[in-house]
Amino acid sequence: MLGMTVPDNLCPDFNVNNRDDKQTNDDDISVQCDEVIDTDIAGKTSSSPTIFQIMNENNYINEGYGTGIVQDYIDFDKENEEPNNRIVDSDATKDFSAGSDDEYMPPAKTARCSISSSSSTSPAPINSKRGKKRERNEKNWKQNVRKTLKNLGKDYDSKKGDKKEAKRIKSPCSRCKFSCTDKFTNDDRQQIFETYWALGSLQRQRDFLSTCVTIQDITCRRLKNPAKPRNKNSWFSFVKQGQTKRICKTFLLNTLGIGQRTLRTVIEAKSTNSGIPPSDQRGRHGKHQKTSPEVVESVRQHINTVPRVESHYLRANTSREFIDGGLTLAALHRDYENKRKAADKEVATLYMYSQIFNTEFNISFFIPKKDSCNFCESYKHATSDKKIELEQRYRDHLKEKALSRTEKAKDIEISRTPGSNLIVAIYDLQAQLPVPIGNSSAFYYKSKLNCYNFTVTNTKNKSTSCYFWYESLGSKGSTEIGTCVYKFLEQIAEEYPGSDVIFYSDNCCGQQKNRYVFNMYHYAVEKLEITSVCHKFLISGHSQNEGDNAHSLIEKAIKRAKKSGGIYVPDQYINLIRGAKIKGKPFTVQEMHWNSFYDLKFLAEELNVNFSKNIHGEPIKLTELTMIKFTKNSDKYKYKMSFEQDWLEAKLKLTRGRKKTPSNINLRSAYNSKISISETKKNGLLQLLRSNIIPNYYEYFFNNL
């Protein structure tokens, strides 16, 4: 009996139970296939690896695997594209029910094709472990796809682009002393043909042919050419229902759709070896060039010399690092190659460099502008049972997201109504701007001086105020952010006295969602000609806002400037920001100095506003606030924990006695001098200056950092 598994797509309609009733059970050839077909999220099908067995009677000979070609599909939520082509993950429009085609994964379906009853073999487990970034998938390489199709006997395109037709069964022998056509019907031949090509492996097919060939010594010798005596003779057969039936060579070749060369290779192997065809030795000569450990280590060391760039708004628990987005993998390898050649040392290839970079490091060439919503991500990847548990929280989360956007749109509309005294402003800190930057590869291996640009967009008159400084003048915490907001409020009090101001921003607790900035709001309301200040926080992960447009224009201006030359000092950024907006009101830039920043921590200690409990004695969690409001001449402030919640109140002061008020407190500077940068960073910048990579024109600036 000859039996083996074949893919379903090679025998979709062939079933022994549907064959002509004239055939008896003695003529049955056993062929069985077991293949699991999984349906992916895109509605496509992918075949799991199928195990094949070649069996002669009850003796196990060999087995192999055939693997389908699987494609991965990525679905992007285009609703959440931000300006400047930024995509922030949002699940508001996704359906996670079992009927959704986008996210729901249906259970695997099993397709079976059974020719006759035979012992089945369960597929061995396949480990489908993936690397974390861009690991090669060899089965999807064009040459391997081509090879797979060829071994399955299907049509394919050759490397030169020629069309190769699929293998087909040929006509049987016409005049044969073995009466081959009487032993095997056309259905039998078709079944054998499909069984052979379903193996999908050259080695398994050679094993198949080996069972069909018998090598014997010559019993009767009649030499026609004594110079070439024939020592061996071969005869051919197919096994049918446990019986070996001899056939001619032509019948075997035409039934399997193969040529003389394929059969000759097996015959020669059986004649010279132990009767088992050897494995294919092409490409297995063992003389491949190997990269020495010293060269591999040199690649790691070079990658580690590239300074990492600090992220503007990055999840705290991420392991990913970032390097300057102006670099490419090819540029890194070129620099590595030049350094190794200058030292007269062996150089790793670009392929080896890329493999180490992608598999041993978790590095990207860009900085994420926004944090993704942790809760949406958690829900999206949860199991079905966990999704049921989180369903209500998820619905509430999406509801808050929609309410926050509706609230912002309503406030902006009111502020633009004629006669309205409402000012709606949106602020955000732009991703840091490093100097120096340019086309020289030397810039990428030195730590840079970071510049900060804080933007406040007034939606009433569609103007944007920018507050610019660099790391020698200030950091990027609540002191700097709160000072910039206070200066903006001073401007509003002068231009629109008696206004009600509403701020919108993201939920960065270290910069604006903290007691230092809230104390500043209380101080500004009492000190300036402003009626009230309200801050509304957009939902985490869904904080797209009008301020992103300003950042997009600035980034485009910087990109254009880099094409014509480098950016060496912060003053160049200031000029680029001022000219970034061509239509409408240009951006105004206020240059901040080290003595421009106020000590908001000192202010918070002096005012000592209560943020511990409300008027009902309930605790206040500042990190969970959605909005907070301070009103002039009031001993209370209001806050909300949800956009659909009513206002809650809390007293400004909890203790009696003499109280310090904003009227008798003067702001003081946060810094007494410039902030020193690290020696490593300063030495690297001065080295670029001495090498004339930074023009000498900027010598005074860098020497005085």
DRENKELUM-989686 format. One record per residue (C-alpha): x, y, z; residue number from 1. Coordinates in nm, 2 decimals. Each point is the difference from the previous one (the first is absolute). Example, Ala and Ser with C-alpha at 12.3 -4.5 7.8 and 13.67 -1.06 7.14 Angstrom:
   east  north     up num
   1.23  -0.45   0.78   1
   0.14   0.34  -0.07   2
end
This chain:
   east  north     up num
   0.00   0.00   0.00   1
   0.13   0.34  -0.09   2
  -0.13   0.28   0.22   3
   0.08   0.36   0.07   4
  -0.16   0.33   0.09   5
  -0.05   0.27  -0.26   6
  -0.13   0.36   0.02   7
  -0.38   0.04  -0.05   8
   0.04   0.23  -0.29   9
   0.16  -0.28  -0.20  10
  -0.29  -0.24   0.05  11
  -0.32   0.21   0.06  12
  -0.24  -0.22  -0.19  13
   0.17  -0.34  -0.01  14
  -0.15  -0.25   0.24  15
   0.01  -0.37  -0.02  16
  -0.36  -0.02   0.11  17
  -0.11   0.19  -0.31  18
   0.19  -0.21  -0.25  19
  -0.15  -0.25  -0.24  20
  -0.17  -0.28   0.18  21
   0.17  -0.25  -0.24  22
   0.32   0.04   0.18  23
   0.06  -0.25   0.28  24
   0.16   0.05   0.33  25
   0.30  -0.18  -0.13  26
   0.08   0.29  -0.23  27
  -0.02   0.26   0.27  28
   0.31   0.21   0.04  29
   0.01   0.17   0.34  30
   0.06   0.37   0.01  31
  -0.09   0.22   0.30  32
   0.04   0.36   0.07  33
  -0.04   0.19   0.32  34
   0.04   0.38  -0.03  35
  -0.11   0.27   0.23  36
  -0.10   0.32  -0.16  37
  -0.02   0.31   0.22  38
  -0.19   0.31  -0.10  39
   0.18   0.32   0.09  40
  -0.14   0.34   0.08  41
   0.01   0.11  -0.37  42
  -0.22  -0.29  -0.10  43
   0.29  -0.18  -0.17  44
   0.10  -0.36   0.06  45
   0.33  -0.13   0.10  46
   0.10  -0.37   0.01  47
   0.18  -0.13   0.30  48
   0.29  -0.23  -0.05  49
  -0.11  -0.35  -0.11  50
   0.19  -0.31   0.08  51
   0.05  -0.25  -0.29  52
   0.08  -0.37   0.03  53
   0.12  -0.25  -0.25  54
  -0.10  -0.35   0.10  55
   0.07  -0.33  -0.17  56
  -0.24  -0.26   0.14  57
   0.03   0.05   0.38  58
   0.36   0.12   0.00  59
   0.07   0.37   0.07  60
   0.25   0.15  -0.24  61
   0.01   0.38   0.03  62
  -0.19   0.31   0.08  63
   0.02   0.37  -0.08  64
  -0.19   0.33   0.04  65
  -0.16   0.22  -0.25  66
  -0.05   0.36   0.09  67
  -0.25   0.24  -0.14  68
   0.08   0.36  -0.08  69
  -0.16   0.23   0.26  70
  -0.04   0.38  -0.03  71
  -0.04   0.23   0.29  72
  -0.26   0.28  -0.03  73
   0.01   0.33   0.19  74
  -0.30   0.21   0.03  75
   0.05   0.37   0.07  76
  -0.26   0.21   0.18  77
   0.00   0.30  -0.24  78
  -0.24   0.19   0.22  79
   0.28   0.08   0.24  80
   0.26   0.15  -0.24  81
   0.13   0.32   0.15  82
   0.16   0.29  -0.18  83
   0.35  -0.07  -0.14  84
  -0.11  -0.35  -0.07  85
   0.01  -0.11   0.36  86
  -0.22  -0.30   0.09  87
  -0.12  -0.03   0.35  88
  -0.17  -0.33   0.09  89
  -0.37   0.03   0.06  90
  -0.26  -0.26   0.03  91
  -0.30   0.22  -0.01  92
  -0.13  -0.13  -0.33  93
   0.10  -0.36   0.03  94
  -0.24  -0.28   0.07  95
   0.13  -0.27   0.23  96
  -0.31  -0.22  -0.01  97
   0.01  -0.35  -0.15  98
  -0.16   0.12  -0.32  99
   0.27   0.26  -0.07 100
   0.22  -0.07  -0.30 101
   0.27   0.24   0.12 102
   0.10  -0.14   0.33 103
  -0.18  -0.32   0.07 104
   0.19  -0.32  -0.07 105
  -0.23  -0.29  -0.09 106
   0.08  -0.35   0.12 107
   0.22  -0.21  -0.22 108
  -0.18  -0.22  -0.25 109
   0.12  -0.34  -0.10 110
  -0.03  -0.13  -0.36 111
   0.06  -0.37  -0.08 112
   0.04  -0.19  -0.32 113
  -0.03  -0.38   0.05 114
   0.06  -0.25  -0.28 115
  -0.03  -0.31   0.21 116
   0.03  -0.11   0.36 117
   0.36   0.01   0.11 118
   0.19   0.07   0.32 119
   0.03   0.38   0.04 120
   0.29   0.19   0.15 121
  -0.05   0.31   0.20 122
   0.22   0.30  -0.09 123
   0.29   0.07   0.22 124
  -0.01   0.33   0.18 125
   0.17   0.28  -0.18 126
   0.17   0.28   0.20 127
  -0.09   0.33  -0.16 128
   0.21   0.23   0.22 129
   0.05   0.35  -0.14 130
   0.27   0.24   0.07 131
  -0.09   0.34   0.13 132
   0.10   0.20  -0.31 133
   0.05  -0.07  -0.37 134
   0.13  -0.36   0.02 135
   0.02  -0.15  -0.35 136
  -0.27  -0.24  -0.11 137
   0.17  -0.23  -0.24 138
  -0.30  -0.19  -0.11 139
  -0.14   0.32  -0.16 140
   0.31   0.07  -0.20 141
  -0.06   0.00  -0.37 142
   0.25  -0.27  -0.07 143
  -0.14  -0.23   0.27 144
  -0.36   0.06  -0.11 145
   0.12  -0.09  -0.36 146
   0.17  -0.31   0.13 147
  -0.31  -0.10   0.20 148
  -0.23   0.03  -0.30 149
   0.24  -0.19  -0.22 150
   0.03  -0.29   0.25 151
  -0.38  -0.01   0.02 152
  -0.02  -0.03  -0.38 153
  -0.19   0.33  -0.04 154
   0.06   0.27  -0.25 155
   0.24   0.27   0.09 156
   0.22   0.27  -0.14 157
   0.37  -0.07  -0.03 158
   0.27   0.23   0.12 159
   0.03   0.13  -0.36 160
  -0.38   0.07  -0.01 161
  -0.09  -0.30  -0.22 162
  -0.33  -0.16   0.05 163
   0.03  -0.36   0.11 164
  -0.31  -0.22  -0.04 165
  -0.13  -0.23   0.27 166
   0.09  -0.37  -0.01 167
  -0.26  -0.21  -0.17 168
  -0.05  -0.37  -0.04 169
   0.10  -0.13  -0.34 170
  -0.13  -0.28  -0.22 171
   0.08  -0.36   0.12 172
   0.21  -0.24  -0.20 173
  -0.16  -0.14  -0.32 174
   0.17  -0.33  -0.06 175
   0.14  -0.15   0.32 176
   0.08  -0.36   0.09 177
  -0.09   0.08   0.36 178
  -0.36   0.10  -0.08 179
   0.03   0.31   0.21 180
  -0.34   0.15  -0.10 181
  -0.18  -0.32   0.11 182
   0.16   0.02   0.35 183
  -0.07   0.37   0.06 184
  -0.31   0.20  -0.11 185
   0.01   0.37  -0.09 186
  -0.14   0.08   0.34 187
   0.28  -0.20   0.17 188
   0.26   0.18  -0.21 189
  -0.15   0.34   0.09 190
   0.00  -0.09   0.37 191
   0.36  -0.11  -0.01 192
   0.09   0.32  -0.19 193
  -0.16   0.22   0.26 194
   0.15  -0.20   0.28 195
   0.35   0.05  -0.14 196
  -0.02   0.37  -0.06 197
  -0.18   0.07   0.33 198
   0.32  -0.09   0.18 199
   0.13   0.34  -0.09 200
   0.36  -0.09   0.07 201
   0.28  -0.12  -0.23 202
   0.14  -0.23   0.26 203
  -0.34  -0.16   0.08 204
  -0.07  -0.04  -0.37 205
   0.33  -0.18  -0.05 206
  -0.09  -0.23   0.29 207
  -0.33  -0.07  -0.18 208
   0.18  -0.09  -0.32 209
   0.24  -0.21   0.20 210
  -0.29  -0.23   0.11 211
  -0.10  -0.03  -0.37 212
   0.35  -0.11  -0.12 213
   0.17  -0.34   0.06 214
   0.37  -0.05  -0.10 215
   0.10  -0.36  -0.09 216
   0.32  -0.16  -0.13 217
   0.01  -0.11  -0.37 218
  -0.11  -0.37  -0.02 219
   0.07  -0.05  -0.37 220
   0.27   0.20  -0.16 221
   0.03   0.04  -0.38 222
   0.26   0.27  -0.07 223
  -0.05   0.21  -0.30 224
   0.27   0.25   0.11 225
   0.27  -0.16   0.22 226
   0.14   0.34   0.08 227
  -0.31   0.09   0.19 228
  -0.13  -0.30   0.19 229
  -0.33   0.04   0.18 230
   0.02  -0.12   0.36 231
  -0.34   0.09   0.14 232
  -0.35  -0.02  -0.12 233
  -0.30   0.19   0.12 234
  -0.37  -0.07  -0.01 235
  -0.29   0.22   0.11 236
  -0.32  -0.05   0.19 237
  -0.29   0.16   0.19 238
  -0.15  -0.14   0.31 239
  -0.37  -0.06  -0.01 240
  -0.20  -0.13   0.29 241
   0.31  -0.16   0.15 242
   0.11  -0.17  -0.32 243
   0.30   0.11  -0.21 244
  -0.10   0.02  -0.36 245
   0.28   0.04  -0.26 246
  -0.03   0.27  -0.26 247
   0.22   0.14  -0.28 248
   0.22   0.30   0.03 249
  -0.22   0.20  -0.24 250
  -0.31  -0.06   0.20 251
   0.18   0.11   0.32 252
   0.13   0.32  -0.15 253
  -0.32   0.10  -0.17 254
  -0.22  -0.08   0.30 255
   0.21   0.22   0.22 256
   0.06   0.27  -0.26 257
   0.38   0.00   0.05 258
   0.30  -0.03  -0.23 259
   0.28  -0.25  -0.05 260
   0.25   0.21   0.20 261
  -0.21  -0.01   0.32 262
  -0.02  -0.38  -0.01 263
   0.36  -0.05  -0.11 264
   0.12   0.19   0.31 265
  -0.19  -0.24   0.23 266
   0.12  -0.31  -0.19 267
   0.36   0.11   0.02 268
  -0.03   0.07   0.37 269
  -0.15  -0.34   0.07 270
   0.27  -0.17  -0.20 271
   0.29   0.17   0.18 272
  -0.13   0.04   0.35 273
  -0.20  -0.20   0.26 274
  -0.32   0.01  -0.21 275
  -0.12   0.33   0.16 276
   0.03   0.31  -0.21 277
   0.23   0.25   0.17 278
  -0.12   0.34   0.11 279
   0.03   0.29  -0.24 280
   0.35   0.15   0.06 281
  -0.04   0.32  -0.20 282
   0.10   0.29   0.22 283
   0.12  -0.23   0.27 284
   0.37  -0.01  -0.08 285
   0.09   0.14   0.34 286
   0.24   0.26  -0.15 287
  -0.22   0.30   0.07 288
   0.18   0.31   0.11 289
  -0.04   0.06   0.37 290
   0.03   0.33   0.18 291
   0.25   0.00   0.28 292
  -0.11   0.07   0.36 293
   0.23   0.31   0.00 294
  -0.18   0.15  -0.29 295
  -0.34  -0.08   0.15 296
   0.10   0.17   0.32 297
   0.13   0.30  -0.19 298
  -0.35   0.05  -0.15 299
  -0.16  -0.01   0.35 300
   0.26   0.26   0.13 301
  -0.07   0.23  -0.30 302
  -0.38  -0.01   0.06 303
   0.06   0.08   0.36 304
   0.20   0.31  -0.08 305
  -0.30   0.16  -0.17 306
  -0.16   0.24   0.26 307
  -0.36  -0.08   0.10 308
  -0.25   0.27  -0.04 309
  -0.24   0.08   0.29 310
  -0.36  -0.05  -0.08 311
  -0.24   0.29   0.03 312
  -0.30  -0.20   0.12 313
   0.09  -0.36   0.05 314
  -0.15  -0.28   0.21 315
   0.21  -0.06   0.31 316
   0.01  -0.37  -0.03 317
   0.11  -0.03  -0.36 318
   0.34  -0.16  -0.09 319
   0.03   0.17  -0.33 320
   0.27   0.25  -0.06 321
   0.02   0.27  -0.26 322
   0.27   0.15  -0.21 323
   0.00   0.31  -0.23 324
  -0.26  -0.03  -0.27 325
   0.24   0.14  -0.26 326
   0.20  -0.32   0.01 327
  -0.06  -0.31  -0.20 328
   0.13  -0.36   0.04 329
   0.21   0.04  -0.32 330
   0.15   0.33   0.13 331
   0.10  -0.17   0.33 332
   0.16  -0.28  -0.19 333
   0.19   0.24  -0.22 334
   0.14   0.18   0.30 335
   0.09  -0.34   0.16 336
   0.17  -0.11  -0.32 337
   0.21   0.31  -0.03 338
   0.12  -0.02   0.36 339
   0.09  -0.37  -0.03 340
   0.19   0.06  -0.33 341
   0.19   0.29   0.15 342
   0.11  -0.23   0.27 343
   0.09  -0.27  -0.26 344
  -0.25  -0.25   0.16 345
  -0.25  -0.25  -0.14 346
  -0.34   0.15  -0.08 347
  -0.34  -0.16   0.05 348
  -0.24   0.00  -0.29 349
  -0.31   0.22  -0.01 350
  -0.20  -0.32   0.04 351
   0.18  -0.10   0.32 352
  -0.02   0.35   0.13 353
  -0.38   0.01  -0.06 354
  -0.05  -0.34   0.15 355
   0.17   0.10   0.33 356
  -0.17   0.34   0.00 357
  -0.35  -0.15  -0.04 358
   0.03  -0.32   0.21 359
   0.23   0.11   0.29 360
  -0.12   0.36   0.05 361
  -0.34   0.16   0.04 362
   0.08   0.33  -0.17 363
  -0.22   0.22  -0.22 364
   0.09   0.30  -0.22 365
  -0.29   0.22   0.13 366
  -0.15   0.13   0.31 367
  -0.37  -0.07   0.08 368
  -0.18   0.33   0.02 369
  -0.28  -0.13   0.22 370
  -0.07  -0.27   0.25 371
  -0.25  -0.26  -0.11 372
  -0.30  -0.07   0.22 373
   0.10  -0.28   0.24 374
  -0.35  -0.10   0.07 375
  -0.10  -0.02  -0.36 376
   0.31  -0.22  -0.07 377
  -0.08  -0.22   0.30 378
  -0.36  -0.05  -0.12 379
   0.10  -0.07  -0.36 380
   0.24  -0.28   0.10 381
  -0.22  -0.15   0.27 382
  -0.15  -0.34  -0.02 383
  -0.37  -0.04  -0.06 384
  -0.08  -0.06   0.37 385
   0.22   0.30   0.10 386
  -0.18   0.22  -0.26 387
  -0.33  -0.08   0.15 388
   0.13   0.10   0.34 389
   0.14   0.33  -0.14 390
  -0.29   0.07  -0.23 391
  -0.17   0.26   0.22 392
   0.32   0.18   0.09 393
   0.09   0.01  -0.37 394
  -0.33   0.15  -0.10 395
   0.03   0.26   0.28 396
   0.35   0.08  -0.13 397
  -0.11   0.06  -0.36 398
  -0.29   0.20   0.14 399
   0.24   0.23   0.18 400
   0.21   0.03  -0.31 401
  -0.30   0.11  -0.20 402
  -0.12   0.24   0.27 403
   0.34   0.17   0.03 404
   0.01   0.07  -0.37 405
  -0.36   0.12   0.00 406
   0.08   0.23   0.30 407
   0.30   0.15  -0.18 408
  -0.19   0.06  -0.32 409
  -0.28   0.17   0.20 410
   0.24   0.22   0.19 411
   0.18   0.11  -0.31 412
  -0.33   0.09  -0.17 413
  -0.11   0.21   0.30 414
   0.33   0.18   0.01 415
  -0.04   0.11  -0.36 416
  -0.35   0.14   0.06 417
   0.01   0.38  -0.03 418
   0.01   0.17   0.34 419
   0.11  -0.32   0.18 420
   0.26   0.05   0.27 421
   0.11  -0.37  -0.01 422
   0.35  -0.08  -0.11 423
   0.08  -0.36  -0.10 424
   0.37  -0.09  -0.02 425
   0.17  -0.33  -0.08 426
   0.36  -0.06   0.11 427
   0.26  -0.26  -0.05 428
   0.37  -0.05   0.01 429
   0.15  -0.08  -0.34 430
   0.24  -0.29  -0.04 431
   0.34   0.12   0.09 432
   0.21   0.16  -0.27 433
   0.37  -0.10   0.02 434
   0.30   0.20  -0.12 435
   0.23  -0.03  -0.19 436
  -0.16  -0.21  -0.28 437
   0.11  -0.03  -0.36 438
   0.12  -0.23  -0.27 439
   0.33  -0.10   0.16 440
   0.00  -0.34   0.16 441
   0.21   0.13   0.29 442
  -0.32   0.17   0.14 443
  -0.16  -0.33   0.06 444
   0.28  -0.12   0.24 445
   0.00   0.30   0.23 446
  -0.26   0.09   0.26 447
  -0.19   0.31  -0.10 448
  -0.13   0.31   0.18 449
  -0.38  -0.03   0.04 450
  -0.22   0.29  -0.08 451
  -0.37   0.03   0.12 452
  -0.29   0.17  -0.17 453
  -0.32   0.04   0.20 454
  -0.30   0.11  -0.21 455
  -0.33   0.16   0.11 456
  -0.27   0.03  -0.26 457
  -0.27   0.26   0.06 458
  -0.30  -0.14  -0.19 459
  -0.19   0.33   0.03 460
   0.23   0.20  -0.23 461
   0.18  -0.31  -0.15 462
   0.34   0.12   0.12 463
   0.28  -0.21   0.14 464
   0.26   0.11   0.26 465
   0.32  -0.19   0.03 466
   0.23   0.00   0.30 467
   0.35  -0.11  -0.09 468
   0.30  -0.10   0.21 469
   0.28  -0.26   0.01 470
   0.12  -0.23   0.27 471
   0.27   0.24   0.14 472
  -0.28   0.25   0.08 473
  -0.26  -0.24   0.15 474
  -0.14  -0.35   0.01 475
  -0.34  -0.11  -0.13 476
  -0.19  -0.06   0.33 477
  -0.29   0.17   0.17 478
   0.21   0.31   0.09 479
   0.07   0.08  -0.37 480
  -0.34  -0.10  -0.13 481
  -0.18   0.19   0.28 482
   0.21   0.31  -0.06 483
  -0.08   0.00  -0.37 484
  -0.38  -0.04   0.07 485
   0.02   0.29   0.26 486
   0.16   0.23  -0.26 487
  -0.27  -0.09  -0.25 488
  -0.26   0.09   0.27 489
   0.17   0.33   0.05 490
  -0.04   0.06  -0.37 491
  -0.37  -0.10   0.00 492
  -0.06   0.23   0.31 493
   0.14   0.29  -0.20 494
  -0.18  -0.06  -0.33 495
  -0.33  -0.14   0.14 496
  -0.04   0.12   0.36 497
  -0.27  -0.18   0.20 498
   0.01  -0.31  -0.21 499
  -0.08  -0.36   0.09 500
   0.28  -0.22  -0.12 501
  -0.03  -0.37  -0.08 502
   0.31  -0.21  -0.07 503
   0.01  -0.33  -0.17 504
   0.30  -0.23   0.01 505
   0.11  -0.37   0.03 506
   0.04  -0.18   0.33 507
   0.37   0.04   0.07 508
   0.01   0.01   0.38 509
   0.37   0.10   0.01 510
  -0.06   0.32  -0.20 511
  -0.35   0.13   0.05 512
  -0.23  -0.23   0.20 513
   0.15   0.07   0.34 514
  -0.04   0.22   0.31 515
   0.27   0.25  -0.11 516
  -0.18   0.10  -0.32 517
  -0.34   0.00   0.18 518
   0.14   0.24   0.27 519
   0.12   0.22  -0.28 520
  -0.36   0.01  -0.14 521
  -0.13   0.11   0.33 522
   0.27   0.27   0.03 523
  -0.06   0.12  -0.36 524
  -0.38   0.03   0.05 525
   0.05   0.22   0.32 526
   0.30   0.19  -0.13 527
  -0.10   0.08  -0.37 528
  -0.31   0.15  -0.17 529
  -0.15  -0.35  -0.06 530
  -0.33  -0.11   0.13 531
   0.06  -0.38   0.00 532
   0.24  -0.27  -0.13 533
  -0.12  -0.34  -0.08 534
   0.22  -0.29  -0.12 535
  -0.16  -0.29  -0.18 536
   0.21  -0.31  -0.07 537
  -0.05  -0.21  -0.31 538
  -0.02  -0.37   0.04 539
   0.33  -0.18   0.00 540
   0.09  -0.15  -0.34 541
  -0.27   0.21  -0.17 542
   0.15   0.35   0.04 543
   0.02   0.11  -0.36 544
  -0.05   0.38  -0.01 545
   0.05   0.32  -0.20 546
   0.34   0.05   0.15 547
   0.13  -0.29  -0.21 548
  -0.05   0.21  -0.31 549
   0.26   0.25   0.12 550
   0.25  -0.27   0.08 551
  -0.06  -0.15  -0.35 552
   0.08   0.34  -0.17 553
   0.31   0.05   0.21 554
   0.13  -0.36  -0.07 555
  -0.05   0.06  -0.38 556
   0.19   0.33   0.02 557
   0.29  -0.18   0.18 558
   0.00  -0.28  -0.26 559
   0.02   0.25  -0.28 560
   0.29   0.18   0.17 561
   0.20  -0.31   0.05 562
   0.01  -0.06  -0.38 563
   0.20   0.32  -0.05 564
   0.23  -0.03   0.30 565
   0.04  -0.08   0.37 566
  -0.17   0.15   0.30 567
   0.28   0.07   0.25 568
  -0.15   0.23   0.28 569
  -0.34   0.07   0.16 570
  -0.03   0.34  -0.17 571
  -0.05  -0.17  -0.33 572
  -0.30  -0.19   0.13 573
  -0.15   0.33   0.12 574
   0.02   0.14  -0.35 575
  -0.15  -0.31  -0.15 576
  -0.29   0.00   0.25 577
  -0.08   0.36  -0.08 578
  -0.01  -0.07  -0.37 579
  -0.17  -0.34   0.01 580
  -0.35   0.13  -0.05 581
  -0.04   0.17  -0.34 582
  -0.37   0.06   0.00 583
  -0.19   0.17   0.29 584
   0.16   0.14   0.31 585
   0.37  -0.10   0.04 586
   0.11  -0.17   0.31 587
   0.13   0.23   0.27 588
   0.31  -0.12   0.18 589
   0.09   0.11   0.35 590
   0.36  -0.10   0.09 591
   0.02  -0.12   0.35 592
   0.31   0.07   0.22 593
   0.12  -0.19   0.31 594
  -0.13   0.29   0.22 595
  -0.34  -0.01  -0.19 596
  -0.13  -0.30   0.18 597
  -0.19   0.03   0.33 598
   0.05  -0.23   0.30 599
  -0.35  -0.16   0.01 600
   0.10  -0.24   0.27 601
   0.07   0.30   0.23 602
  -0.34   0.14  -0.11 603
  -0.18  -0.32   0.09 604
   0.16  -0.01   0.34 605
  -0.11   0.36   0.07 606
  -0.36  -0.04  -0.13 607
  -0.04  -0.35   0.14 608
  -0.32  -0.06  -0.19 609
  -0.19  -0.31   0.12 610
   0.00  -0.29  -0.25 611
  -0.06  -0.28   0.25 612
  -0.38   0.00   0.05 613
  -0.32   0.17  -0.11 614
  -0.27   0.16   0.21 615
  -0.15  -0.34   0.07 616
   0.32  -0.14   0.13 617
   0.06  -0.22  -0.30 618
   0.36  -0.04  -0.12 619
   0.10   0.18  -0.33 620
   0.21  -0.20  -0.25 621
   0.18   0.26  -0.21 622
   0.11  -0.26  -0.26 623
  -0.36  -0.09  -0.07 624
  -0.14   0.36  -0.05 625
  -0.16   0.08  -0.33 626
  -0.04   0.38   0.08 627
   0.07   0.25   0.27 628
  -0.12   0.36   0.03 629
   0.12   0.30   0.21 630
  -0.22   0.31   0.03 631
   0.09   0.35   0.12 632
  -0.09   0.09   0.36 633
  -0.12  -0.35   0.09 634
   0.12  -0.21   0.30 635
  -0.08  -0.32  -0.20 636
   0.10  -0.15  -0.33 637
  -0.19  -0.25  -0.21 638
   0.10  -0.32  -0.16 639
  -0.13  -0.30  -0.19 640
   0.11  -0.36  -0.01 641
  -0.20  -0.07  -0.32 642
  -0.13   0.22  -0.29 643
  -0.36  -0.11   0.07 644
   0.03   0.05   0.38 645
  -0.13   0.31   0.18 646
   0.24   0.24   0.15 647
   0.15  -0.09   0.34 648
   0.14   0.27   0.23 649
   0.30   0.02   0.24 650
   0.12   0.27   0.23 651
   0.31   0.19  -0.09 652
   0.12  -0.01   0.36 653
  -0.07  -0.26   0.27 654
   0.17   0.17   0.30 655
  -0.10   0.32   0.18 656
   0.23   0.29   0.10 657
   0.21   0.23  -0.19 658
   0.00  -0.09  -0.37 659
   0.23   0.11  -0.28 660
  -0.19   0.13  -0.30 661
   0.12   0.06  -0.35 662
  -0.01   0.37   0.05 663
   0.28  -0.01   0.25 664
   0.22  -0.26  -0.18 665
   0.25   0.10  -0.26 666
   0.13  -0.25  -0.25 667
   0.37  -0.08   0.01 668
   0.24  -0.15  -0.25 669
   0.05  -0.37  -0.01 670
   0.36   0.02  -0.10 671
   0.29   0.22   0.11 672
   0.22  -0.08  -0.30 673
   0.02  -0.21  -0.32 674
  -0.04  -0.38   0.04 675
   0.32  -0.19  -0.07 676
  -0.01  -0.27  -0.26 677
   0.19  -0.33   0.04 678
   0.37   0.00  -0.07 679
  -0.04  -0.28  -0.25 680
  -0.25   0.20  -0.20 681
   0.20   0.32   0.01 682
   0.33  -0.17  -0.10 683
  -0.18  -0.16  -0.29 684
  -0.14   0.33  -0.12 685
   0.34   0.17   0.03 686
   0.17  -0.28  -0.19 687
  -0.24   0.06  -0.29 688
   0.09   0.37   0.02 689
   0.37  -0.07   0.00 690
  -0.04  -0.23  -0.30 691
  -0.18   0.28  -0.19 692
  -0.31  -0.22  -0.04 693
  -0.17   0.28   0.19 694
   0.10   0.34  -0.16 695
   0.24   0.21   0.21 696
  -0.26   0.28  -0.02 697
  -0.19  -0.18   0.28 698
   0.31  -0.04   0.22 699
  -0.11   0.26   0.26 700
  -0.33  -0.18   0.06 701
   0.14  -0.34   0.06 702
   0.30   0.12   0.21 703
  -0.25   0.17   0.24 704
  -0.23  -0.29   0.06 705
end
